[in-house]
Amino acid sequence: MLAREKVANTYLGKGVAIPHGMPQDRELIRRTGLAVLQVPDGVAWQPGDTARLIIGIAARADEHLGILGNLTGLLYDDEMVARLAITPDPQEVVAALSAPRVDAPLSEPGEPFEAGLAVEAVVGSAHGLHARPATAFAEAAKGFDAEVMVRHGTHRANGKSLAGLLRLGVKAQGRVRISARGPEASAALAALQRLIEESEPEEVFSGEPAHGWAPLAAGATVRGLAAAPGLAIGPVRLLRQRKIVVARCAKDPERERQRLGEALSMARAELQELYQEVRERSGPAGAAIFLAHAEFLSDPELLARADRRIARDESAGWAWRETIEEEAESLSKLDDPLLASRATDLRDAGTRVLRRLGGVIEEKAELPREPVILLAEDLTPSDAAGLDPARVLGFCTAGGGPTSHAAIIARSLEIPAVVGAGPAVLHQRDGVPAVLDGDNGILYIDPSEEDLAAARAARSALVHPCDEEHRDRHEPAVTTDGVRIEVDANAGLAKEASQAVAAGGEGVGLLRSEFLFLERDTAPSEEEQYAAYREAAEALGGLPLIVRTLDAGGDKALPYLPMPAEENPFLGVRGIRLCIARPELFRTQLRAIFRAAAHGSIKILYPMVSDVAELREALAITEEVRREMGAGRLETGIMIEVPSAVAMASELAGLVDFFSIGTNDLAQYVLAMDRGHPLLARQVDGLHPAVLRMIDQTVRAAAGKGTRVGVCGGVAGEPLGALILIGLGVTELSVSIPSIAAIKARIRNVSMADAQGLARRALACESVEAVRALGKG
């Protein structure tokens, strides 16, 4: 039990603690049993926690899970928990722990919900109903006009609540009963049964150590769990997380509801961008968790509970934080480590919203600027997604597990990682040299010079392609037969321009200007925008900077710009349509861009152009502003994101200097699939033959008018995608900053003739699977 307490606080909440042992010690237990201790006056558990009801658990297998489930359910009943801590009747405690826990009914009293249509299903995933299948299930259930309930044993949950589904704790091959009622009940059951039986497994790391290195001596050895392979050598640095402070009370519930709604909307938009970026860098496995995060932010149970708190005059920040923390505590106590680790995901998603609600916010500690081995209590998926392999050589966390999404992302980024190493990780001194062995799950602190030299030699012997790519990152991307391709960076902040240059970027091919407009109560002034664009232009030192004008609307709502509710905002007033509808915003931004152009090479990019009339109107406003200011002419271009722009590409090309194809949105509109949909997002692939044929049509139309074509979508950042694109005639690729070196290296190793042949074969494919198979040949 003491060993367990060192790696995980067993305080459950509401004065209840559940001390228990470690899984590896189960064979020492002769008979499963529980002991209950009442401490009415309370006893200090961990700092800040006072336990009054202590339930000691000794379990040989999983016999105690039902009781734990009942106990978790009791935590929502403050009065019952308080009574159990003082009752003189042992049978009252036994009865409370033994009674089947049933979540709040989904039907009226006296009308059994499960009397209607129902099916049974066995979870197909080898890891149970974890985040990915649960996300897909909840999102799919919301698509039917039917109430859905899922029962596992004696527990049940709203089928449209991701948190509720995870709380069921369904393990591998677990059997569930799915019930539905409503107009589309039959269709819902058929789809949901198939979905749950075909659910995909989480990625699990397993592999043999490749380096064969071990130290002769080290100042200290910290043992954990192997999470991502490789050797990392460098100084350690502790990542200190800071807190977000929120007021407890508020006097205007309606205003607090509005604030929460705005924060949720902005957080969902941010998660959509993060999903696309991580998918580009790391592939769909690492990115999928951010779809689950977005689903948490639409969870009907969590939103209802936060709303009830707001109705009691709690602030939006306090209500949201308490709701998320309460649910995360429930998840963290699940016996299945994989499912319990989803509490980190819930807290991560919740914090993304909370940052926008804090009355006083102490900003999150910045990641290191110099190469280090990062030490932390834990890393969220958002933390991991922001890691730069050039600066984070490896990481070691006190908590977490090899199935965590931070570990999955680390593996995809090829960053060595050790997790679950306990509190000793947090007691190391910054700057001390260390070697992190991700294959064996060990962190060696202050090894000898001899051991450091041997570790460097072992690491060099692993032949890591990323080292060569990083070294040559500033070399141009020229094919073996002499064709030069420009590789730029996508940036979301002005300060990222300098990072782009350091990473080998030849400019910024897409500056998402909406970063200046989001997360605030008023629109940015001309002066504020000018300063940001100037900062980026000067950081590039004359390299090109393409500023995309405000691309809001759709999933990016602006709280200070009220718009009528739209049934489908992705087909509504967004992008250039919004700029034209709000000319005061557009003109202010254009003035700032023209002023900043005096300090660098700036080009203007209009988003979501769908026809010639829109473009002519945008160009007319731009020309009026230019003449008013007496400024010089700037190059202009449009995003090619919708099928109508492809169909009219020849006419549009005659009006602008360049095209920039946004493959993420183009794929979404061509395939008629929401790229943020948990169930469909994996199919929204820019390498689908239909999308590639649209790109081919666009390039050929532009060539006829002498208009340059670049791509700034996710496909450009994939090695296979980059080769197909240049084979189609694309001359500029704009990718995420960490992808620049790898894409340039890939282009240097292929001839244009081979790339063109690859593109022709891709265009002839019948499916995206066939296209992707070309990269394996």
Secondary structure, DSSP 8 states (H G I E B T S, - for coil): -HHHHHHS--EEETTEE--B--GGGGGG-SS-EEEEEEEEEEEE-STT-EEEEEEEEE-SSSTTHHHHHHHHHHTT-HHHHHHHTT-S-HHHHHHHHHS------SS-TTS-GGGSEEEEEE--STT-S-HHHHHHHHHHHHTSSSEEEEEETTEEEETT-HHHHHHT---TT-EEEEEEESTTHHHHHHHHHHHHHT-----------SS----S-EEEEEE-EEEE-SEEEEEEEE-----EE--SB-S-HHHHHHHHHHHHHHHHHHHHHHHHHHHHHH-HHHHTHHHHHHHHTT-HHHHHHHHHHHHTTB-HHHHHHHHHHHHHHHHHT-SSHHHHTHHHHHHHHHHHHHTTT-SEE-------SS-EEEEES---HHHHHT--TTTEEEEEESS--TTSHHHHHHHHTT--EEE---GGGGG--TT-EEEEETTTTEEEEEE-HHHHHHHHHHHHHT--HHHHHHHTTTS-EE-TTS-EEEEEEEESSTTHHHHHHHTT-SSEEEEEGGGGTSSSSS---HHHHHHHHHHHHHHHTTSEEEEE----BTTB--TTS-----SSGGGSS-THHHHHHSHHHHHHHHHHHHHHGGGSEEEEEE-S--SHHHHHHHHHHHHHHHHHHT-----EEEEE-SHHHHHTHHHHHTT-SEEEE-HHHHHHHHHT--TT-TTTGGG--TTSHHHHHHHHHHHHHHHTTT-EEEE-SGGGGSHHHHHHHHHHT--EEEE-GGGHHHHHHHHHTS-HHHHHHHHHHHHT-SSHHHHHHGGG-
